Amino acid sequence: MQPGDEQLVALARSGNHKAFEELVERHKQKAYRIAFDFSRDREEAKDLSQEAFLRAYTHLGNFDGRSAFYTWFYRILVNICLDYKRRKQRTSTEEFNENVENQLEATHVPQRPPAPDQMVLAGQLSRKVSDALEALPPKQRTAFILKNNQGLSIKEIAEMMQTAEGTVKVHLHRAVTALRHSLAEFA
Amino acid sequence: MIHYDKSPAIACKPFEEDLVLYYYGELDSPGRTAVESHIQSCEPCRSYMKEMQVILPLTVKPDEPPQAFWEEYSREMRRKLTQAGERQSWWWSLTSFLQPWVIPVTATAVVAVLAVTLTLGKGFWGSKEIPQDDEAFMEIMPAAENLEFFKTMEVLDAMDLLEDMGSPAKGSA
């Protein structure tokens, strides 16, 4: 019989590295998938999920066993993904400002507006979806991704977000409403 | 020409949240029945549901990394864990020493030692007299307070004197 997550955590806390490696093997695909839903990039999803495993490993002493290991671990992962999003948004704002300054300095060349046909391309759809998801407030995005993409129950999401189930329902409803408005053209 | 300013369908306000929960299968049996019977008779809510069925799956980006990716993932993870383990080894040896029973046992021992020391050493500590310097200090303190009081009185007297000198009524009398 395979040991449960909590047994592996206990072994890892006593210095058994192999036990934690087993936890990584068990959860890596789901962790990667969540990170991918946030980042929508393969390399970034790998880095983010690995960072979450490392943080869990170095903070195993903080795991009090009141919730399941995966709830605790996915909470760490979601926080890392949200931090990453915040950092990325800050960087892209700085880059945007820099580009605007550069454009003002450079010779002004009139830009042709994108043809409507190009808008229907799959790449454009993907970008539009990414933008719509990024525009959501962090809690709405988290509730939406965990429900829509990961299929977790409202109860599990509430545990992971450390909030009430009613609050998760509100976040989910608001996220869906916002996405319907942003993506109405594709309906 | 393609128009992109299409507005989303508007559902009945009291049903909106339930429609979302229904879509995700998060309603209990009576809730499901209520939504299903409402949708049958309400065109806007039906459109709302159809829109969700089209739009929401679009938000999931498919990604199936190959087996080589997972092998590399595990290799990298093992390397990172080993590095983290080496950095933490001294800390872990300390925390493994601190078993749950260590703290209460240490606390009890400290309390016992303190109790014994205070009980047996009571005469020893109690017989000590106040040092000479402290005695002198305690005598000086009230005197210093009195000095401050007299200084204040002197200032008040001086103010009275000034008032008397400056008062025209008194000067004319």
Interface residues (C-beta under 8 A of the other chain):
Chain A: S14 G15 H17 F20 E21 V24 E25 K28 Q29 Y32 R33 F36 D37 R40 R42 A45 K46 Q50 F53 L54 Y57 T58 G61 P116 D117 M119 V120 L125 S126 V129 A132 L133 F144 K147 N148 N149 S153 I154 K169 V170 L172 H173 V176 T177 L179 R180 H181 L183 A184 E185 F186 A187
Chain B: M1 I2 Y4 D5 K6 S7 P8 A9 E16 E17 V20 L21 Y23 Y24 E26 K50 E51 M52 V54 I55 L56 L58 T59 V60 K61 D63 P65 F69 W70 Y73 S74 E76 M77 R78 K80 L81 T82 A84 G85 Q88 W92 T95 S96
